[in-house]
Amino acid sequence: MSHQDKLLECWQMIRMCYKIWGTEWYKQNPSGLSITQVQLLELLDKEGRQKASQLAGALFITTGGFTGIADRLVKAGLVERVKDEQDRRTVYLELTEEGRSELARVVEQRKELLNRLFGVLSEKDVSELQRMLNTFYEHYRNTIEPQGKLND
């Protein structure tokens, strides 16, 4: 098998794993929170209140796409919009107590799912997978992303 064929097979396996993860995530997630919504809750829990533009950048999504995600979390009572006291035009998102509780529950579900799906991998396998994915990500950030090749 050529190097190019192996790369194609890796890409197909990554896509399949992504699809399996999403399918299993929604099966066991009664709240219906998306993976991105959970990441947003985690960012707010870790970093505290943030502007929408900061959160969108951290999640690698557009501010337009982010608005819908934030709106659903606000409607669910998991996040609230808070105006800056010095500049009323500036609005932050902040995690509510209900959001904190929901996040704790979902994080536990995610741990169970990770163990169920990836528990077959040894410590060594996980370390190697992590190393390879980090190599790919750093290559992207340092060589492809700055050139805008994938954003055209």
MIKESE-468485 format. One record per residue: x, y, z of N, C-alpha, C, O, CB in turn; residue number from 1. Coordinates in Angstrom, 3 decimals. Glycine has a CB too. Layout:
REM MIKESE-468485
X / Y / Z / X / Y / Z / X / Y / Z / X / Y / Z / X / Y / Z / NUM
...
This chain:
REM MIKESE-468485
0.859 / -1.178 / 0.000 / 0.000 / 0.000 / 0.000 / 0.901 / 1.235 / 0.000 / 1.852 / 1.324 / 0.776 / -0.975 / 0.001 / 1.236 / 1
0.588 / 2.179 / -0.877 / 1.411 / 3.388 / -0.982 / 1.157 / 4.312 / 0.213 / 0.169 / 4.170 / 0.933 / 1.115 / 4.133 / -2.310 / 2
2.067 / 5.247 / 0.397 / 1.924 / 6.233 / 1.475 / 0.618 / 7.008 / 1.308 / -0.093 / 7.252 / 2.283 / 3.132 / 7.209 / 1.493 / 3
0.304 / 7.394 / 0.071 / -0.927 / 8.146 / -0.207 / -2.158 / 7.311 / 0.144 / -3.126 / 7.836 / 0.695 / -0.979 / 8.574 / -1.693 / 4
-2.126 / 6.015 / -0.172 / -3.246 / 5.130 / 0.165 / -3.407 / 4.993 / 1.679 / -4.525 / 4.947 / 2.193 / -3.042 / 3.746 / -0.468 / 5
-2.287 / 4.929 / 2.377 / -2.335 / 4.850 / 3.837 / -2.919 / 6.131 / 4.439 / -3.704 / 6.083 / 5.386 / -0.928 / 4.592 / 4.405 / 6
-2.521 / 7.281 / 3.870 / -3.071 / 8.554 / 4.341 / -4.579 / 8.606 / 4.121 / -5.324 / 9.062 / 4.989 / -2.391 / 9.733 / 3.626 / 7
-5.025 / 8.138 / 2.961 / -6.457 / 8.119 / 2.666 / -7.193 / 7.206 / 3.648 / -8.271 / 7.549 / 4.131 / -6.705 / 7.657 / 1.214 / 8
-6.616 / 6.062 / 3.936 / -7.230 / 5.139 / 4.895 / -7.304 / 5.774 / 6.291 / -8.310 / 5.634 / 6.986 / -6.434 / 3.813 / 4.952 / 9
-6.246 / 6.466 / 6.693 / -6.261 / 7.169 / 7.987 / -7.373 / 8.209 / 8.012 / -8.117 / 8.300 / 8.989 / -4.895 / 7.844 / 8.263 / 10
-7.489 / 8.988 / 6.955 / -8.524 / 10.014 / 6.876 / -9.913 / 9.392 / 6.987 / -10.780 / 9.911 / 7.691 / -8.399 / 10.801 / 5.567 / 11
-10.116 / 8.277 / 6.287 / -11.411 / 7.603 / 6.341 / -11.696 / 7.067 / 7.754 / -12.832 / 7.136 / 8.222 / -11.454 / 6.453 / 5.315 / 12
-10.679 / 6.539 / 8.424 / -10.861 / 6.031 / 9.782 / -11.158 / 7.167 / 10.767 / -11.979 / 7.010 / 11.671 / -9.615 / 5.259 / 10.228 / 13
-10.498 / 8.290 / 10.592 / -10.762 / 9.441 / 11.462 / -12.203 / 9.905 / 11.271 / -12.896 / 10.199 / 12.246 / -9.769 / 10.604 / 11.165 / 14
-12.653 / 9.972 / 10.030 / -14.041 / 10.365 / 9.755 / -15.020 / 9.375 / 10.381 / -16.031 / 9.782 / 10.953 / -14.285 / 10.458 / 8.235 / 15
-14.728 / 8.085 / 10.277 / -15.595 / 7.066 / 10.845 / -15.635 / 7.180 / 12.369 / -16.702 / 7.082 / 12.976 / -15.123 / 5.668 / 10.426 / 16
-14.475 / 7.387 / 12.981 / -14.424 / 7.540 / 14.443 / -15.207 / 8.770 / 14.885 / -15.897 / 8.739 / 15.904 / -12.963 / 7.643 / 14.929 / 17
-15.100 / 9.847 / 14.123 / -15.845 / 11.067 / 14.431 / -17.349 / 10.802 / 14.381 / -18.097 / 11.257 / 15.246 / -15.468 / 12.195 / 13.449 / 18
-17.780 / 10.067 / 13.368 / -19.203 / 9.741 / 13.227 / -19.663 / 8.834 / 14.373 / -20.740 / 9.041 / 14.933 / -19.471 / 9.058 / 11.863 / 19
-18.862 / 7.842 / 14.720 / -19.202 / 6.946 / 15.836 / -19.306 / 7.743 / 17.121 / -20.251 / 7.563 / 17.890 / -18.150 / 5.819 / 15.988 / 20
-18.339 / 8.628 / 17.363 / -18.356 / 9.445 / 18.582 / -19.651 / 10.254 / 18.657 / -20.326 / 10.270 / 19.686 / -17.125 / 10.390 / 18.626 / 21
-19.989 / 10.928 / 17.550 / -21.201 / 11.751 / 17.534 / -22.455 / 10.927 / 17.767 / -23.334 / 11.333 / 18.528 / -21.315 / 12.487 / 16.215 / 22
-22.545 / 9.780 / 17.122 / -23.715 / 8.908 / 17.292 / -23.848 / 8.456 / 18.736 / -24.931 / 8.540 / 19.316 / -23.618 / 7.686 / 16.366 / 23
-22.765 / 7.982 / 19.317 / -22.793 / 7.499 / 20.696 / -23.035 / 8.642 / 21.682 / -23.722 / 8.459 / 22.687 / -21.483 / 6.787 / 21.033 / 24
-22.473 / 9.819 / 21.396 / -22.658 / 10.988 / 22.262 / -24.145 / 11.313 / 22.390 / -24.659 / 11.481 / 23.496 / -21.882 / 12.212 / 21.707 / 25
-24.829 / 11.400 / 21.249 / -26.234 / 11.792 / 21.285 / -27.140 / 10.692 / 21.831 / -28.218 / 10.985 / 22.348 / -26.691 / 12.181 / 19.902 / 26
-26.721 / 9.440 / 21.726 / -27.504 / 8.344 / 22.301 / -27.577 / 8.443 / 23.811 / -28.627 / 8.182 / 24.399 / -26.911 / 7.003 / 21.903 / 27
-26.484 / 8.815 / 24.443 / -26.433 / 8.797 / 25.907 / -26.540 / 10.183 / 26.528 / -26.330 / 10.335 / 27.732 / -25.157 / 8.148 / 26.363 / 28
-26.860 / 11.179 / 25.742 / -26.888 / 12.552 / 26.237 / -28.320 / 13.079 / 26.212 / -28.725 / 13.711 / 25.236 / -25.957 / 13.460 / 25.395 / 29
-29.085 / 12.831 / 27.263 / -30.497 / 13.230 / 27.270 / -30.710 / 14.743 / 27.214 / -31.773 / 15.198 / 26.789 / -31.164 / 12.685 / 28.499 / 30
-29.726 / 15.522 / 27.634 / -29.885 / 16.982 / 27.601 / -29.839 / 17.508 / 26.176 / -30.324 / 18.605 / 25.903 / -28.800 / 17.661 / 28.440 / 31
-29.258 / 16.732 / 25.266 / -29.168 / 17.154 / 23.878 / -28.083 / 18.176 / 23.611 / -28.029 / 18.741 / 22.519 / -30.465 / 17.705 / 23.447 / 32
-27.209 / 18.432 / 24.589 / -26.118 / 19.379 / 24.378 / -25.158 / 18.830 / 23.333 / -24.795 / 17.654 / 23.353 / -25.374 / 19.667 / 25.702 / 33
-24.757 / 19.704 / 22.426 / -23.781 / 19.292 / 21.421 / -22.389 / 19.290 / 22.046 / -22.174 / 19.842 / 23.125 / -23.828 / 20.229 / 20.180 / 34
-21.470 / 18.669 / 21.361 / -20.082 / 18.639 / 21.827 / -19.545 / 20.064 / 21.916 / -18.835 / 20.400 / 22.864 / -19.196 / 17.777 / 20.881 / 35
-19.875 / 20.900 / 20.942 / -19.422 / 22.289 / 20.951 / -20.023 / 23.057 / 22.125 / -19.338 / 23.866 / 22.750 / -19.786 / 22.976 / 19.632 / 36
-21.288 / 22.811 / 22.427 / -21.917 / 23.480 / 23.568 / -21.225 / 23.088 / 24.873 / -21.034 / 23.926 / 25.754 / -23.417 / 23.134 / 23.637 / 37
-20.855 / 21.831 / 24.992 / -20.148 / 21.380 / 26.193 / -18.780 / 22.047 / 26.267 / -18.354 / 22.472 / 27.341 / -20.000 / 19.837 / 26.202 / 38
-18.095 / 22.139 / 25.139 / -16.796 / 22.820 / 25.128 / -16.950 / 24.278 / 25.558 / -16.105 / 24.810 / 26.277 / -16.156 / 22.743 / 23.725 / 39
-18.021 / 24.914 / 25.120 / -18.280 / 26.298 / 25.511 / -18.493 / 26.406 / 27.023 / -17.934 / 27.292 / 27.670 / -19.508 / 26.847 / 24.760 / 40
-19.297 / 25.508 / 27.579 / -19.522 / 25.504 / 29.028 / -18.210 / 25.280 / 29.778 / -17.965 / 25.902 / 30.812 / -20.545 / 24.416 / 29.414 / 41
-17.376 / 24.394 / 29.252 / -16.079 / 24.132 / 29.895 / -15.186 / 25.365 / 29.864 / -14.518 / 25.671 / 30.852 / -15.368 / 22.959 / 29.209 / 42
-15.167 / 26.069 / 28.747 / -14.364 / 27.289 / 28.654 / -14.823 / 28.329 / 29.674 / -14.002 / 28.954 / 30.345 / -14.441 / 27.872 / 27.236 / 43
-16.127 / 28.507 / 29.784 / -16.650 / 29.482 / 30.738 / -16.365 / 29.052 / 32.178 / -16.099 / 29.891 / 33.039 / -18.158 / 29.670 / 30.533 / 44
-16.422 / 27.759 / 32.433 / -16.133 / 27.259 / 33.771 / -14.671 / 27.489 / 34.134 / -14.350 / 27.864 / 35.261 / -16.475 / 25.772 / 33.871 / 45
-13.792 / 27.259 / 33.163 / -12.355 / 27.381 / 33.404 / -11.883 / 28.838 / 33.400 / -11.103 / 29.243 / 34.262 / -11.588 / 26.593 / 32.356 / 46
-12.357 / 29.620 / 32.431 / -11.839 / 30.969 / 32.207 / -12.703 / 32.076 / 32.810 / -12.254 / 33.216 / 32.934 / -11.696 / 31.206 / 30.741 / 47
-13.941 / 31.745 / 33.185 / -14.849 / 32.792 / 33.652 / -15.514 / 33.490 / 32.479 / -15.417 / 33.041 / 31.338 / -14.101 / 33.810 / 34.515 / 48
-16.185 / 34.585 / 32.770 / -16.942 / 35.284 / 31.722 / -16.038 / 35.685 / 30.567 / -14.880 / 36.062 / 30.747 / -17.634 / 36.526 / 32.297 / 49
-16.620 / 35.586 / 29.359 / -15.867 / 35.860 / 28.132 / -16.767 / 36.565 / 27.120 / -17.991 / 36.438 / 27.161 / -15.295 / 34.546 / 27.528 / 50
-16.139 / 37.305 / 26.219 / -16.866 / 37.886 / 25.096 / -17.146 / 36.789 / 24.077 / -16.406 / 35.810 / 23.981 / -16.065 / 39.057 / 24.450 / 51
-18.217 / 36.965 / 23.323 / -18.590 / 35.989 / 22.306 / -17.468 / 35.787 / 21.298 / -17.198 / 34.655 / 20.897 / -19.863 / 36.428 / 21.590 / 52
-16.814 / 36.857 / 20.884 / -15.746 / 36.743 / 19.882 / -14.579 / 35.905 / 20.405 / -13.976 / 35.144 / 19.648 / -15.247 / 38.138 / 19.473 / 53
-14.257 / 36.040 / 21.688 / -13.179 / 35.233 / 22.282 / -13.558 / 33.755 / 22.281 / -12.746 / 32.891 / 21.950 / -12.875 / 35.704 / 23.726 / 54
-14.798 / 33.485 / 22.654 / -15.259 / 32.097 / 22.725 / -15.335 / 31.474 / 21.338 / -14.945 / 30.322 / 21.148 / -16.628 / 32.022 / 23.408 / 55
-15.837 / 32.234 / 20.369 / -15.926 / 31.715 / 18.996 / -14.537 / 31.350 / 18.481 / -14.353 / 30.299 / 17.867 / -16.592 / 32.755 / 18.055 / 56
-13.562 / 32.222 / 18.733 / -12.191 / 31.942 / 18.306 / -11.627 / 30.703 / 18.968 / -10.978 / 29.886 / 18.314 / -11.300 / 33.122 / 18.605 / 57
-11.868 / 30.557 / 20.252 / -11.355 / 29.402 / 20.987 / -11.992 / 28.098 / 20.517 / -11.380 / 27.035 / 20.611 / -11.595 / 29.584 / 22.478 / 58
-13.224 / 28.181 / 20.009 / -13.936 / 26.991 / 19.542 / -13.779 / 26.765 / 18.037 / -14.317 / 25.803 / 17.489 / -15.409 / 27.103 / 19.887 / 59
-13.030 / 27.670 / 17.364 / -12.794 / 27.577 / 15.928 / -14.086 / 27.621 / 15.119 / -14.255 / 26.871 / 14.158 / -12.043 / 26.307 / 15.613 / 60
-14.998 / 28.513 / 15.520 / -16.240 / 28.698 / 14.767 / -16.432 / 30.191 / 14.507 / -15.832 / 31.028 / 15.182 / -17.469 / 28.100 / 15.538 / 61
-17.264 / 30.514 / 13.533 / -17.526 / 31.916 / 13.214 / -18.384 / 32.541 / 14.306 / -19.082 / 31.838 / 15.038 / -18.220 / 32.048 / 11.837 / 62
-18.328 / 33.854 / 14.411 / -19.165 / 34.534 / 15.397 / -20.641 / 34.359 / 15.047 / -21.486 / 34.298 / 15.940 / -18.803 / 36.034 / 15.477 / 63
-20.955 / 34.278 / 13.757 / -22.337 / 34.037 / 13.340 / -22.835 / 32.676 / 13.805 / -23.945 / 32.559 / 14.323 / -22.457 / 34.141 / 11.827 / 64
-22.018 / 31.652 / 13.619 / -22.382 / 30.312 / 14.086 / -22.434 / 30.241 / 15.589 / -23.234 / 29.501 / 16.162 / -21.405 / 29.284 / 13.565 / 65
-21.579 / 31.012 / 16.227 / -21.524 / 31.011 / 17.682 / -22.802 / 31.577 / 18.296 / -23.247 / 31.117 / 19.348 / -20.322 / 31.808 / 18.159 / 66
-23.389 / 32.572 / 17.642 / -24.586 / 33.219 / 18.184 / -25.707 / 32.210 / 18.431 / -26.354 / 32.245 / 19.478 / -25.073 / 34.314 / 17.232 / 67
-25.937 / 31.327 / 17.490 / -26.987 / 30.311 / 17.651 / -26.696 / 29.363 / 18.802 / -27.599 / 28.984 / 19.548 / -27.147 / 29.514 / 16.368 / 68
-25.443 / 28.986 / 18.941 / -25.040 / 28.097 / 20.039 / -25.279 / 28.793 / 21.377 / -25.842 / 28.207 / 22.302 / -23.544 / 27.683 / 19.899 / 69
-24.848 / 30.039 / 21.467 / -25.014 / 30.802 / 22.709 / -26.493 / 31.024 / 23.016 / -26.912 / 30.903 / 24.167 / -24.285 / 32.156 / 22.612 / 70
-27.283 / 31.348 / 21.998 / -28.713 / 31.586 / 22.205 / -29.393 / 30.365 / 22.827 / -30.212 / 30.497 / 23.736 / -29.392 / 31.946 / 20.874 / 71
-29.045 / 29.180 / 22.331 / -29.662 / 27.958 / 22.872 / -29.263 / 27.722 / 24.330 / -30.078 / 27.279 / 25.140 / -29.264 / 26.742 / 22.022 / 72
-28.012 / 28.021 / 24.653 / -27.561 / 27.846 / 26.040 / -28.189 / 28.874 / 26.971 / -28.500 / 28.564 / 28.121 / -26.039 / 27.941 / 26.118 / 73
-28.376 / 30.095 / 26.482 / -29.049 / 31.123 / 27.281 / -30.500 / 30.715 / 27.512 / -31.001 / 30.802 / 28.633 / -28.975 / 32.514 / 26.581 / 74
-31.173 / 30.270 / 26.457 / -32.575 / 29.850 / 26.556 / -32.736 / 28.696 / 27.541 / -33.739 / 28.614 / 28.249 / -33.110 / 29.440 / 25.175 / 75
-31.742 / 27.802 / 27.584 / -31.785 / 26.655 / 28.501 / -31.422 / 27.046 / 29.932 / -31.552 / 26.233 / 30.847 / -30.840 / 25.562 / 28.015 / 76
-30.971 / 28.274 / 30.131 / -30.609 / 28.736 / 31.469 / -29.230 / 28.292 / 31.929 / -28.913 / 28.372 / 33.116 / -31.618 / 28.261 / 32.444 / 77
-28.406 / 27.823 / 30.991 / -27.079 / 27.332 / 31.348 / -26.023 / 28.434 / 31.296 / -24.973 / 28.338 / 31.932 / -26.683 / 26.197 / 30.425 / 78
-26.319 / 29.476 / 30.531 / -25.416 / 30.604 / 30.343 / -26.263 / 31.871 / 30.385 / -27.436 / 31.860 / 30.012 / -24.611 / 30.489 / 28.990 / 79
-25.657 / 32.956 / 30.841 / -26.365 / 34.233 / 30.793 / -25.486 / 35.287 / 30.142 / -24.258 / 35.223 / 30.189 / -26.788 / 34.682 / 32.208 / 80
-26.154 / 36.260 / 29.533 / -25.448 / 37.409 / 28.963 / -25.365 / 38.487 / 30.037 / -26.360 / 38.803 / 30.690 / -26.169 / 37.948 / 27.671 / 81
-24.174 / 39.047 / 30.214 / -23.939 / 40.066 / 31.233 / -23.282 / 41.266 / 30.569 / -22.252 / 41.129 / 29.910 / -23.052 / 39.514 / 32.396 / 82
-23.880 / 42.449 / 30.743 / -23.307 / 43.673 / 30.162 / -22.176 / 44.180 / 31.039 / -22.229 / 44.103 / 32.266 / -24.390 / 44.769 / 29.994 / 83
-21.151 / 44.700 / 30.374 / -20.013 / 45.303 / 31.062 / -20.477 / 46.599 / 31.729 / -21.156 / 47.413 / 31.102 / -18.830 / 45.572 / 30.070 / 84
-20.118 / 46.786 / 32.976 / -20.535 / 47.983 / 33.713 / -19.917 / 49.265 / 33.145 / -20.560 / 50.315 / 33.160 / -20.159 / 47.841 / 35.182 / 85
-18.674 / 49.193 / 32.643 / -17.998 / 50.370 / 32.104 / -18.420 / 50.673 / 30.665 / -18.505 / 51.837 / 30.272 / -16.494 / 50.176 / 32.167 / 86
-18.678 / 49.646 / 29.899 / -19.051 / 49.827 / 28.497 / -20.270 / 48.952 / 28.218 / -20.129 / 47.756 / 27.962 / -17.859 / 49.468 / 27.533 / 87
-21.438 / 49.527 / 28.265 / -22.694 / 48.773 / 28.134 / -22.848 / 48.099 / 26.770 / -23.705 / 47.233 / 26.596 / -23.873 / 49.696 / 28.371 / 88
-22.010 / 48.501 / 25.796 / -22.067 / 47.840 / 24.482 / -21.418 / 46.470 / 24.521 / -21.705 / 45.617 / 23.682 / -21.385 / 48.701 / 23.418 / 89
-20.543 / 46.257 / 25.494 / -19.818 / 44.993 / 25.606 / -20.647 / 44.004 / 26.416 / -21.091 / 44.302 / 27.525 / -18.426 / 45.207 / 26.260 / 90
-20.844 / 42.827 / 25.841 / -21.630 / 41.783 / 26.494 / -20.758 / 40.551 / 26.667 / -20.064 / 40.120 / 25.745 / -22.913 / 41.446 / 25.677 / 91
-20.811 / 39.999 / 27.862 / -20.070 / 38.779 / 28.181 / -21.050 / 37.623 / 28.340 / -22.234 / 37.819 / 28.617 / -19.222 / 38.963 / 29.472 / 92
-20.534 / 36.433 / 28.160 / -21.292 / 35.229 / 28.509 / -20.701 / 34.678 / 29.792 / -19.487 / 34.685 / 29.996 / -21.256 / 34.157 / 27.356 / 93
-21.588 / 34.202 / 30.649 / -21.170 / 33.697 / 31.949 / -21.954 / 32.427 / 32.265 / -23.145 / 32.336 / 31.969 / -21.377 / 34.769 / 33.057 / 94
-21.297 / 31.473 / 32.854 / -21.919 / 30.217 / 33.235 / -22.818 / 30.426 / 34.447 / -22.421 / 31.081 / 35.410 / -20.852 / 29.151 / 33.531 / 95
-24.028 / 29.870 / 34.402 / -24.934 / 29.944 / 35.545 / -24.685 / 28.750 / 36.459 / -23.958 / 27.827 / 36.093 / -26.417 / 29.985 / 35.080 / 96
-25.275 / 28.763 / 37.627 / -25.163 / 27.608 / 38.528 / -25.789 / 26.376 / 37.888 / -25.267 / 25.269 / 38.018 / -25.838 / 27.906 / 39.888 / 97
-26.902 / 26.571 / 37.202 / -27.532 / 25.452 / 36.496 / -26.590 / 24.916 / 35.414 / -26.505 / 23.708 / 35.197 / -28.885 / 25.890 / 35.868 / 98
-25.889 / 25.820 / 34.745 / -24.921 / 25.420 / 33.727 / -23.773 / 24.638 / 34.327 / -23.302 / 23.664 / 33.740 / -24.387 / 26.635 / 32.998 / 99
-23.323 / 25.062 / 35.494 / -22.237 / 24.363 / 36.194 / -22.669 / 22.932 / 36.560 / -21.900 / 21.983 / 36.405 / -21.821 / 25.147 / 37.476 / 100
-23.896 / 22.796 / 37.042 / -24.413 / 21.467 / 37.411 / -24.546 / 20.568 / 36.190 / -24.174 / 19.395 / 36.218 / -25.773 / 21.593 / 38.112 / 101
-25.088 / 21.145 / 35.110 / -25.250 / 20.367 / 33.875 / -23.896 / 19.956 / 33.316 / -23.733 / 18.837 / 32.829 / -26.031 / 21.174 / 32.823 / 102
-22.932 / 20.855 / 33.385 / -21.588 / 20.550 / 32.901 / -20.997 / 19.382 / 33.684 / -20.423 / 18.473 / 33.084 / -20.676 / 21.788 / 33.012 / 103
-21.122 / 19.387 / 34.984 / -20.581 / 18.288 / 35.804 / -21.204 / 16.956 / 35.403 / -20.508 / 15.944 / 35.311 / -20.830 / 18.555 / 37.305 / 104
-22.512 / 16.955 / 35.164 / -23.203 / 15.726 / 34.768 / -22.718 / 15.249 / 33.400 / -22.464 / 14.060 / 33.207 / -24.728 / 15.948 / 34.744 / 105
-22.591 / 16.170 / 32.459 / -22.185 / 15.810 / 31.099 / -20.726 / 15.355 / 31.057 / -20.381 / 14.450 / 30.298 / -22.393 / 16.997 / 30.149 / 106
-19.881 / 15.971 / 31.860 / -18.472 / 15.565 / 31.909 / -18.364 / 14.114 / 32.389 / -17.546 / 13.350 / 31.876 / -17.657 / 16.510 / 32.843 / 107
-19.173 / 13.741 / 33.354 / -19.183 / 12.345 / 33.817 / -19.636 / 11.408 / 32.708 / -19.058 / 10.337 / 32.523 / -20.098 / 12.186 / 35.042 / 108
-20.663 / 11.803 / 31.971 / -21.130 / 10.987 / 30.843 / -20.037 / 10.846 / 29.795 / -19.854 / 9.775 / 29.216 / -22.393 / 11.604 / 30.211 / 109
-19.312 / 11.932 / 29.555 / -18.246 / 11.895 / 28.559 / -17.135 / 10.941 / 29.004 / -16.598 / 10.195 / 28.185 / -17.677 / 13.312 / 28.320 / 110
-16.789 / 10.958 / 30.288 / -15.768 / 10.022 / 30.795 / -16.192 / 8.586 / 30.551 / -15.389 / 7.765 / 30.109 / -15.517 / 10.247 / 32.301 / 111
-17.448 / 8.280 / 30.836 / -17.960 / 6.925 / 30.612 / -17.884 / 6.557 / 29.134 / -17.492 / 5.443 / 28.785 / -19.410 / 6.805 / 31.114 / 112
-18.257 / 7.485 / 28.275 / -18.223 / 7.222 / 26.837 / -16.788 / 7.037 / 26.344 / -16.512 / 6.132 / 25.556 / -18.900 / 8.365 / 26.070 / 113
-15.883 / 7.886 / 26.804 / -14.473 / 7.730 / 26.425 / -13.953 / 6.355 / 26.827 / -13.268 / 5.692 / 26.047 / -13.614 / 8.829 / 27.076 / 114
-14.276 / 5.933 / 28.030 / -13.825 / 4.615 / 28.489 / -14.456 / 3.496 / 27.680 / -13.794 / 2.507 / 27.367 / -14.148 / 4.428 / 29.965 / 115
-15.730 / 3.643 / 27.339 / -16.415 / 2.602 / 26.569 / -15.847 / 2.504 / 25.155 / -15.654 / 1.404 / 24.637 / -17.925 / 2.882 / 26.513 / 116
-15.581 / 3.651 / 24.532 / -15.109 / 3.636 / 23.148 / -13.608 / 3.408 / 23.020 / -13.160 / 2.705 / 22.114 / -15.470 / 4.926 / 22.481 / 117
-12.831 / 3.998 / 23.920 / -11.380 / 3.959 / 23.774 / -10.679 / 3.116 / 24.840 / -9.451 / 3.040 / 24.864 / -10.839 / 5.352 / 23.811 / 118
-11.446 / 2.495 / 25.707 / -10.868 / 1.678 / 26.768 / -10.043 / 0.510 / 26.256 / -9.237 / -0.053 / 26.996 / -11.951 / 1.164 / 27.649 / 119
-10.235 / 0.146 / 25.013 / -9.481 / -0.942 / 24.407 / -8.022 / -0.543 / 24.163 / -7.164 / -1.411 / 24.002 / -10.137 / -1.368 / 23.094 / 120
-7.738 / 0.754 / 24.135 / -6.379 / 1.231 / 23.878 / -5.551 / 1.210 / 25.161 / -6.027 / 1.598 / 26.228 / -6.409 / 2.653 / 23.285 / 121
-4.317 / 0.757 / 25.041 / -3.406 / 0.768 / 26.186 / -2.926 / 2.192 / 26.441 / -3.133 / 3.082 / 25.616 / -2.198 / -0.181 / 25.946 / 122
-2.287 / 2.398 / 27.585 / -1.679 / 3.725 / 27.883 / -0.725 / 4.114 / 26.778 / -0.711 / 5.258 / 26.325 / -0.928 / 3.712 / 29.250 / 123
0.077 / 3.150 / 26.344 / 1.062 / 3.407 / 25.295 / 0.367 / 3.806 / 23.986 / 0.803 / 4.736 / 23.308 / 1.950 / 2.160 / 25.072 / 124
-0.714 / 3.101 / 23.636 / -1.469 / 3.429 / 22.425 / -2.030 / 4.852 / 22.496 / -1.950 / 5.606 / 21.526 / -2.612 / 2.418 / 22.218 / 125
-2.588 / 5.206 / 23.629 / -3.172 / 6.538 / 23.799 / -2.082 / 7.601 / 23.690 / -2.289 / 8.627 / 23.042 / -3.904 / 6.649 / 25.163 / 126
-0.941 / 7.377 / 24.304 / 0.166 / 8.331 / 24.217 / 0.636 / 8.490 / 22.781 / 0.928 / 9.603 / 22.343 / 1.331 / 7.885 / 25.104 / 127
0.712 / 7.402 / 22.054 / 1.144 / 7.456 / 20.651 / 0.107 / 8.180 / 19.791 / 0.469 / 8.989 / 18.936 / 1.386 / 6.031 / 20.104 / 128
-1.159 / 7.899 / 20.007 / -2.218 / 8.580 / 19.272 / -2.188 / 10.079 / 19.568 / -2.312 / 10.903 / 18.662 / -3.595 / 7.987 / 19.630 / 129
-2.026 / 10.415 / 20.818 / -1.944 / 11.820 / 21.221 / -0.748 / 12.506 / 20.552 / -0.866 / 13.631 / 20.068 / -1.836 / 11.935 / 22.759 / 130
0.385 / 11.836 / 20.527 / 1.579 / 12.389 / 19.901 / 1.344 / 12.636 / 18.413 / 1.709 / 13.689 / 17.891 / 2.773 / 11.449 / 20.102 / 131
0.741 / 11.677 / 17.737 / 0.505 / 11.810 / 16.302 / -0.492 / 12.935 / 16.002 / -0.281 / 13.718 / 15.075 / -0.008 / 10.485 / 15.726 / 132
-1.557 / 13.017 / 16.768 / -2.551 / 14.068 / 16.542 / -1.967 / 15.447 / 16.839 / -2.267 / 16.413 / 16.137 / -3.796 / 13.825 / 17.409 / 133
-1.141 / 15.540 / 17.864 / -0.477 / 16.812 / 18.165 / 0.471 / 17.213 / 17.037 / 0.558 / 18.390 / 16.688 / 0.294 / 16.716 / 19.493 / 134
1.178 / 16.243 / 16.469 / 2.074 / 16.520 / 15.348 / 1.280 / 17.092 / 14.169 / 1.676 / 18.086 / 13.560 / 2.829 / 15.233 / 14.921 / 135
0.162 / 16.448 / 13.866 / -0.698 / 16.919 / 12.781 / -1.195 / 18.337 / 13.068 / -1.135 / 19.208 / 12.200 / -1.892 / 15.961 / 12.583 / 136
-1.681 / 18.562 / 14.276 / -2.249 / 19.864 / 14.632 / -1.190 / 20.970 / 14.583 / -1.452 / 22.055 / 14.065 / -2.877 / 19.801 / 16.030 / 137
-0.015 / 20.702 / 15.113 / 1.051 / 21.701 / 15.085 / 1.484 / 22.005 / 13.652 / 1.763 / 23.156 / 13.320 / 2.251 / 21.223 / 15.907 / 138
1.540 / 20.984 / 12.809 / 1.858 / 21.191 / 11.399 / 0.810 / 22.111 / 10.765 / 1.153 / 23.056 / 10.054 / 1.926 / 19.832 / 10.644 / 139
-0.442 / 21.833 / 11.022 / -1.518 / 22.664 / 10.479 / -1.374 / 24.109 / 10.951 / -1.399 / 25.035 / 10.140 / -2.893 / 22.104 / 10.891 / 140
-1.225 / 24.298 / 12.249 / -1.152 / 25.656 / 12.816 / 0.055 / 26.429 / 12.312 / -0.023 / 27.642 / 12.118 / -1.109 / 25.588 / 14.333 / 141
1.155 / 25.750 / 12.102 / 2.391 / 26.438 / 11.736 / 2.597 / 26.615 / 10.244 / 3.311 / 27.528 / 9.829 / 3.543 / 25.703 / 12.291 / 142
1.988 / 25.764 / 9.425 / 2.277 / 25.849 / 7.999 / 1.053 / 26.093 / 7.121 / 1.144 / 26.838 / 6.146 / 2.943 / 24.602 / 7.561 / 143
-0.051 / 25.505 / 7.431 / -1.218 / 25.606 / 6.554 / -2.124 / 26.757 / 6.964 / -2.495 / 27.575 / 6.122 / -2.003 / 24.299 / 6.564 / 144
-2.484 / 26.836 / 8.225 / -3.392 / 27.876 / 8.705 / -2.885 / 29.285 / 8.396 / -3.666 / 30.113 / 7.927 / -3.602 / 27.726 / 10.198 / 145
-1.600 / 29.592 / 8.641 / -1.133 / 30.961 / 8.351 / -1.254 / 31.345 / 6.882 / -1.367 / 32.527 / 6.558 / 0.304 / 31.111 / 8.779 / 146
-1.231 / 30.374 / 6.008 / -1.328 / 30.653 / 4.571 / -2.777 / 30.750 / 4.107 / -3.038 / 31.172 / 2.981 / -0.605 / 29.573 / 3.775 / 147
-3.719 / 30.365 / 4.961 / -5.122 / 30.442 / 4.633 / -5.578 / 29.449 / 3.586 / -6.633 / 29.627 / 2.976 / -5.436 / 31.791 / 4.179 / 148
-4.798 / 28.407 / 3.373 / -5.093 / 27.462 / 2.290 / -6.407 / 26.704 / 2.512 / -7.110 / 26.403 / 1.547 / -3.950 / 26.468 / 2.149 / 149
-6.745 / 26.394 / 3.757 / -7.977 / 25.633 / 3.979 / -9.181 / 26.547 / 4.188 / -10.305 / 26.064 / 4.317 / -7.815 / 24.713 / 5.181 / 150
-8.964 / 27.838 / 4.223 / -10.072 / 28.765 / 4.443 / -10.547 / 29.418 / 3.159 / -11.480 / 30.221 / 3.186 / -9.667 / 29.827 / 5.428 / 151
-9.930 / 29.094 / 2.045 / -10.309 / 29.714 / 0.758 / -11.619 / 29.171 / 0.240 / -12.080 / 29.583 / -0.824 / -9.221 / 29.490 / -0.287 / 152
